[in-house]
């Protein structure tokens, strides 16, 4: 029982390092039990079933805790505010912000990252617009979605990871394809047709610009604690564990974009 979280209430006051320890104990305990194989004595089978029940209980507690943390974020949190327009995309301040976003996204191996997540409440993010081809990150400023469509009768549900909600994947419903407009790094207004993973990433980051998280409004069953996806290692990224709007932020955001 030592690798179980003490309670859902205790997890609500946790931090990133504690979550990492808890996840490690959960999946470590599960793998040790599963390693004994499907065959074995009745006692081993009973122990395996009991361990699986503990994993499920711990996962449910972590899920509820994550939803509580997200729901209790103050209105002053940059994860909850509506971002404002980038006034001058080609300014030196904007270029500095874009460079910072790319650097952190590349360091964390994420496909996209928004300005509010690093302490700048402006409508900008970086994203890989062609992940299947291994394209480089593009700068997306002052974006909007002008058209949405699905391949089937309903949007597609798929797992998403968010650097601001580390340690969890969330099954989210998104449109399969979107037509988008934004200003690129040169300040030119462009239009792109996106589908699949690129469309999903774009919609995910648009939510950030509106103060929404992918964990909002989904059922508990859609949230899955994940140890194999890793946790954000960079304190530059604001997460649901940060009570203040820029807690743990170490990067220098240009004054005009704060």
C-alpha positions in Angstrom: 0.0 0.0 0.0 3.0 2.4 0.3 2.9 3.3 -3.4 -0.8 4.5 -3.2 -1.5 8.2 -2.8 -2.7 8.9 0.8 -6.0 10.2 -0.4 -7.6 12.3 -3.2 -7.6 15.3 -0.8 -3.9 14.9 -0.2 -3.2 14.7 -3.9 -5.0 18.0 -4.4 -2.2 19.7 -2.5 0.5 17.8 -4.2 3.3 19.1 -6.5 5.0 17.9 -9.6 7.7 15.9 -7.8 5.1 14.1 -5.6 3.0 13.2 -8.6 6.1 11.8 -10.3 6.8 9.6 -7.2 3.2 8.5 -7.0 3.0 7.6 -10.7 6.3 5.7 -10.4 5.0 3.7 -7.4 1.7 2.9 -9.1 3.2 1.6 -12.4 6.2 0.1 -10.6 4.0 -1.9 -8.3 1.8 -3.0 -11.3 4.8 -4.1 -13.4 6.3 -6.0 -10.5 3.1 -7.9 -10.1 2.5 -8.4 -13.8 6.0 -9.7 -14.2 5.1 -12.9 -12.4 3.1 -13.9 -15.5 -0.5 -14.9 -16.0 0.2 -18.4 -14.8 1.0 -19.3 -11.2 -0.6 -20.3 -7.9 -4.0 -19.2 -6.8 -2.2 -17.0 -4.2 -0.2 -15.3 -7.0 -3.3 -14.8 -9.1 -5.1 -13.3 -6.1 -2.1 -11.0 -5.4 -2.1 -9.8 -9.1 -5.9 -9.1 -9.0 -5.5 -7.1 -5.8 -2.6 -5.1 -7.2 -4.6 -4.3 -10.3 -7.4 -3.1 -8.1 -5.0 -0.8 -6.2 -3.7 0.6 -9.5 -7.3 1.4 -10.5 -8.1 3.0 -7.2 -4.9 5.1 -7.3 -5.6 6.1 -10.9 -9.2 7.2 -10.0 -7.8 9.3 -7.1 -5.2 11.0 -9.3 -7.8 11.7 -11.9 -10.1 13.4 -9.4 -7.2 15.4 -8.0 -6.2 16.6 -11.4 -9.7 17.8 -12.1 -9.9 19.6 -8.7 -6.6 21.3 -9.3 -7.7 22.5 -12.8 -11.0 23.7 -11.4 -9.4 25.6 -8.6 -7.1 27.6 -10.7 -7.6 31.3 -9.9 -9.0 33.7 -12.5 -5.6 35.4 -12.4 -3.9 32.3 -13.7 -2.6 32.7 -17.2 -4.1 29.2 -17.9 -7.6 30.7 -17.3 -7.5 34.2 -18.9 -8.4 35.0 -22.5 -5.2 36.0 -24.3 -4.9 39.4 -26.0 -3.8 40.2 -29.6 -0.1 40.3 -30.4 0.2 44.0 -31.4 3.3 43.7 -33.6 4.3 40.3 -34.7 7.6 41.4 -36.2 8.8 43.4 -33.2 11.9 42.4 -31.4 9.8 41.5 -28.3 7.6 39.2 -30.3 10.6 37.5 -31.9 12.1 37.0 -28.5 8.9 35.4 -27.3 8.7 33.1 -30.4 12.3 32.0 -29.9 11.5 31.2 -26.3 8.5 29.1 -27.2 10.4 27.1 -29.8 13.3 26.5 -27.4 11.1 25.2 -24.7 8.9 23.1 -27.0 11.9 21.5 -28.6 13.4 20.8 -25.2 10.2 19.2 -24.0 9.6 17.4 -27.3 6.1 18.7 -27.6 4.3 19.4 -30.9 2.9 22.7 -29.8 3.1 25.2 -27.0 1.2 28.4 -26.3 2.4 31.8 -25.0 0.1 31.8 -21.9 1.8 28.5 -20.8 5.2 30.3 -20.5 3.9 33.5 -18.9 2.8 35.7 -21.8 -1.0 36.3 -22.1 -1.0 36.9 -25.9 -2.6 35.1 -28.8 0.4 33.2 -30.0 1.8 29.6 -30.0 4.2 27.4 -31.9 3.1 24.2 -33.6 4.2 21.6 -36.0 1.8 21.9 -38.9 3.0 18.8 -40.6 4.1 16.3 -37.9 4.0 13.3 -40.2 6.7 14.9 -42.3 8.8 16.0 -39.3 8.4 19.6 -40.1 9.9 22.4 -37.9 7.8 24.4 -35.5 5.8 27.3 -37.0 5.0 30.5 -35.3 1.2 31.1 -35.1 0.1 34.6 -34.1 -3.4 36.0 -33.8 -5.0 32.8 -35.1 -8.5 32.0 -35.9 -10.3 28.9 -37.2 -12.5 29.7 -40.1 -13.8 26.3 -41.0 -14.3 23.0 -39.2 -15.3 19.6 -40.6 -15.3 15.8 -39.8 -14.6 12.8 -41.9 -17.5 10.9 -40.2 -20.7 11.9 -38.6 -19.0 13.0 -35.3 -15.7 14.5 -34.2 -12.9 12.1 -33.4 -11.9 11.2 -29.8 -8.2 10.7 -29.2 -5.7 11.0 -26.4 -3.9 14.3 -25.9 -1.0 15.3 -23.6 -0.7 18.8 -22.3 2.5 20.2 -20.7 0.4 22.2 -18.3 -1.4 19.0 -17.0 1.7 16.8 -16.7 1.3 13.1 -15.9 -2.0 12.6 -17.7 -3.4 11.9 -21.1 -7.0 13.0 -21.8 -9.3 11.6 -24.4 -10.7 14.7 -26.2 -13.2 15.1 -29.0 -11.9 17.3 -31.8 -12.8 18.2 -35.4 -10.9 16.1 -37.9 -10.0 19.0 -40.2 -9.8 22.8 -39.8 -9.1 25.7 -42.1 -7.1 28.3 -40.1 -5.7 31.8 -40.6 -2.9 33.4 -38.7 0.1 35.7 -38.9 3.4 34.0 -39.5 6.8 35.0 -38.1 7.2 37.5 -41.0 3.9 39.2 -40.1 2.1 37.9 -43.2 -1.5 36.7 -42.9 -1.7 33.1 -44.2 -4.3 30.4 -44.5 -3.8 26.7 -44.0 -5.9 23.6 -44.3 -5.0 21.2 -41.5 -6.2 17.7 -40.7 -5.4 14.8 -38.4 -2.8 15.5 -35.7 -1.9 19.0 -36.9 -5.6 20.0 -36.7 -5.9 18.5 -33.2 -2.8 20.4 -32.0 -4.1 23.7 -33.5 -7.4 23.3 -31.7 -5.7 22.3 -28.5 -3.6 25.5 -28.5 -6.6 27.7 -29.5 -8.2 26.4 -26.3 -5.2 27.7 -24.3 -5.7 31.2 -25.8 -9.3 31.1 -24.6 -8.3 30.0 -21.0 -9.5 26.4 -21.5 -7.7 23.2 -20.7 -8.3 19.8 -22.4 -9.2 18.4 -19.0 -12.2 20.7 -18.6 -15.6 19.2 -18.9 -14.5 15.6 -19.7 -15.7 12.6 -17.7 -13.3 11.0 -15.2 -13.1 8.0 -17.6 -11.4 10.2 -20.2 -8.5 11.1 -18.0 -5.7 8.5 -17.7 -2.6 8.9 -15.4 0.4 8.1 -17.6 3.9 7.3 -16.4 5.2 6.4 -19.9 4.6 9.9 -21.3 6.9 11.5 -18.7 6.4 14.7 -16.8 7.3 18.3 -17.7 10.9 18.8 -16.5 10.9 22.6 -17.2 9.8 25.1 -14.6 9.3 27.6 -17.4 6.0 26.0 -18.2 3.0 27.0 -16.0 1.0 24.0 -14.8 -2.2 23.2 -12.8 0.1 22.8 -9.8 1.0 26.5 -9.9 -1.4 28.5 -7.7 0.0 31.9 -8.8 -0.4 33.0 -12.4 3.4 32.8 -13.1 4.6 30.6 -10.2 8.0 29.0 -10.9 8.4 31.0 -14.1 12.1 31.8 -14.7 12.2 33.1 -18.2 12.2 36.8 -19.0 9.0 37.8 -20.9 9.4 41.1 -22.8 7.5 43.8 -20.9 5.2 44.6 -23.8 4.0 41.0 -23.9 3.4 40.4 -20.2 
